[in-house]
Amino acid sequence: MATRVTIDPVTRIEGHLRIDLEVDGGKVKNAWSSGTMWRGIETILQGRDPREAWIFAQRICGVCTTVHAMASVRSVEDALDLEIPLNAQYIRNLVVTAHALHDHIVHFYHLCALDWVDVTSALKADPASTSRLAESLSPWGGNSTKQLAAVKEKLASFVKGGQLGIFQNGYWGHPAMRLPPDVNLLAVSHYLQALDYQRKALQVVAILGSKTPNIQNLAVGGVANAINLDNPATLNMEKLYKVKDLLEEVAAFVHQVYFPDVAAVGGLYAEWAKYGAGVTDYMSVPELPLDTRGTKFDMPGGTIIGGNGLTGTMKPIPGFGAPYFRDSITETSKHAYYADSGAPLHPWKGETKPDYTGDWKAETPAPDKYTWVKAPRFNGKPMQVGPLAQVLYAFRAGDPLTVKYATRMLETAGAVAKTKLTPAILESSLGRIAARCIRANVMSELALKHWKLLVENIGRGDTAIFNDPMPKLAKGEYQGVGVHEAPRGTLSHWTVIRDGKLANYQAVVPSTWNAGPRDEHDKMGPYEASLVGNPIADAKLPLEALRTIHSFDPCLACAIHTTDAEGQEIARVKVL
């Protein structure tokens, strides 16, 4: 007999997510993903000056502010057909790579690793033995016996005091947890170190973006970072070398700590490569532009459709605003708490009209509408987005850095698992975690490359940072799409400008693609599909389901909508 399992809220994510499962025979037979929170930016933006849209749009989320700001300015620039000075492109690229490095470090250590690491087991570890293990994996200097003994002592003080502090409320002792104590102690030590290194990545964002979260340096047409190497108040060599030093520190952590930790966890849980694939059509967009028009990039993007990530048909998305991407996106609201138009809508014609139909009781069958998240589709297909999609496309496209780190990841994890691992294992819950690490290693190299490109371009005497959009902000109607391959995947902002003002604005974000519900044909979204077939050892402690959901790095605030710019109550929502 099937058992209904409701996880509400799903913790260690940004925003409110509910997952409902039907578990039968120790496996998930059916699943529903529900966004239970709502927010509003799109309607607030209507009627505003398009040049200020990015300031509001980055408030869509308290974590992903930078990525929404970037997609927003690109959307307006696409509508106005603006070129962006090279310095502005490079500065933007440094901001997005530093933000992504922060995000990927935080995801593994602080949002995801505790699904695999048993913190209390670390108390049984021998710091000297753990140090020898660590030194066999990496030359990292933070793995001494003394440092690991201090971490064990700190953890023991938590337990002795009757609480685990930041490690409270974990599934400690769960039968699905089976890392050796030494590996658990090493992971706890690196968890604490990661707090410092994610901060260093954000320092780069703050130096170039003026602050973080909610950066201040963007402008439609470029950036506001005045360049004058002789002025201490502007972007000068002292600040640029501070950025370089921080990026090098973060890169060392990514290469010497993050990478071997993910490989070790992957190798020791190799059987999890069988679970969590779900939707195996993939989409990513190109990122890190190398020219003023956004036609050449350091990170490729495209779709893989039919079969799976290694056999499906590849098609590139060659640039910002590419027709193949621009003309293929729709959203449907059949199962979301919005009025259903009766047919999928392109984002430029998108509507966000609330139609809340009441609470879903855990013991009842799924209602027709069960989430505040719409269901986006690419030519009618659900698509998985995120680092796995980007890495699979880049790997198959022969991107040298992706091939380098993906191959090394498979070899390293395979050595731990004592078996040969192929790229096929990436299409899984563990594979998504590995792909995020692969992407972080690629971006750590590209960040330093783009720092060099910026310094060399300035050295040639080019200090341009901005092209004025005002001459193009004329009467008539313009449509634009701004895309960004964000840490969680393909992000797009869609702008309609009419007579110099915003007439419509829609954001189709990574967690909408992945967390979205069934569509008008009742095809599952990626979260839902990935859970089917997952093992569940104990329906009262559904750790395995959390492993799969957390592997996507959910961000639900980005995926949902509200509509009233005046702050009036539109509906009352009860979170079970």
C-alpha positions, 0 to 999 in steps of 0.5 A: 500500500502506498504511503503519502509523504509530505516534506514541507518546508524543504529546508536548506534552500532559499524560499518555500518548497513543498514536496509530496511523494507516494512511496510504495515498496521503499521507492517513490512512485509519484511526486509533486513539487509545490512552490508555497510562497509568492513574491512580485516584481513583474507588475511593479515594473510595468510603466517604469523607465526600462533603464531602472528595471534591473534595480528592482529585478534583482530584488526577485531573490535575496540570494540571486540578486546579481544574476537577475540584475545581469539578465535584466540589463541584458534584456533592455539592451537586447530590445534597444540593440545596444553594444556594450564596451569591452571593459564593461563586459569583462567587469560584468564577467568578473562579477558573475564568475565570482558570484557563481563561485560563491554560490557553488561553494555554499551549495555543496558545503552548506546546503547539500553536503549534510545530506551525505555527511553524518556530523555526529559520526565525526566524533569517532574520527582520529584527527591524525588518520583524517589528516593522512587521508586528506594529504593523500587527496590534496596538498591543501594546507588546512588539513593538519592534525592540529586543525582537525583536532580543533574541529573535533573538539569544537564539535564535541563541545556542541554535543556536550552542551546538548545541541549541535549549533549550526548542525542542528536538525540533521538526519544523523544516524540515518541508514543511508548515511555511510561515510567513514568517521574520518571522511565525516570529520574532514567534511565538517572541517571543510564546511567551516573553512568554506564559510570563509572562502565563499566570503572571499568570492563575495568580496570580489563582487562587492569591490566591483559591484559596490556592494552585495547583495544588490550590486550597484555598478550596472547600467543599461549600456555598460557599468558605472565603474569609472576607470582611472589608474591614478585615482584612488576613488575609481577602479585602479590597479590596487583594487584590480590586484585585490580582486586577483588575489581574492580570485586566486585564493578562492581558486585554490580552495575550489581546486584543492578542497571542493573538488576532492571532497565532491570526488570522495563523496561521489566515489563513496556513494557511487550507487547513487549514480542510478537515481535522480536523472528525471528529465533528460532533455537539457538546456543551457545558454552561452555565458561570459561574452568576449565581444561588444555584441554578445556573439562570442563566448567563453562558455558555450550553450545549447540544447540536448534533446531526445535520448539522454545527455550523451546521445540526444541531438545537440543544437547550439544557442549561439548568442544573446537573443538567438532566435532558436532560444527566443522563439521557443519558450512558453509557460503554462499555468494549468496546475499553478495558482494563476488564471489559465489562458487555455494555451501556453503563452510566450513570455512577451505575452505572459500574464500573472493573474492569481487564481488561488484555489485553496490548501492541499491537504496532505491526505487528499489526492493532488488538486488541479492547481497546487503551486505558485510556480508556472510550467515553462516549456521549450518547443513544448518540452520540459527541460532540465537546466543547471550546471549538469545541462551546461557541463553535458553540453560543453563536454560534448561540444569539446570545451577544453576546460570542461573536458579537463575537469569532467575527466578528472572528476570521473577518474578521481571519483572512480579511484575512490569507488574502485571502478571506472566511471563514465560520463553517463553517471553524471545524469543523477542526483550525485551527477548534478553535484559533481557537475556544479563542482566541475563548473566551479573549477572551470569558472575559477580559471575563466575568472582569472582569464577575464581579469587578465583580459580587463587589465590588458584592455585598460593597458591599451588605453581603453577606459570606456565603460558605457554606451548611452541608451537614450538615443534609442529609447524612442517612440514605438514598441521594442521587445528584448530578452536578457539571458544569463547562465546563472549558478542554477541554470538558464535565466531569462528576463523578457521585456516589452518597451512601449513609448519609452516605458515598460509595458510587460516584464516576465522572468523565466528562471532556473527554478521555474524550469526545474521546480515547475509542475505538470504542464497542460499535457500533465508532463512532469517537471524535472523535480517531480520526474527526478524523484520517481524511482528514488529509494526511501528507507524510512518514509518518516525520514525521507533523506533520500528525497532531499538528496535529489531535490537539494542536488538542483540547488532550489531557489523558490523565491525566483520561481514564483510571482505576485502582482499587486504593486500597491501592497494590497492583499490579493489572496491569503495563503496557508503554508501547511 
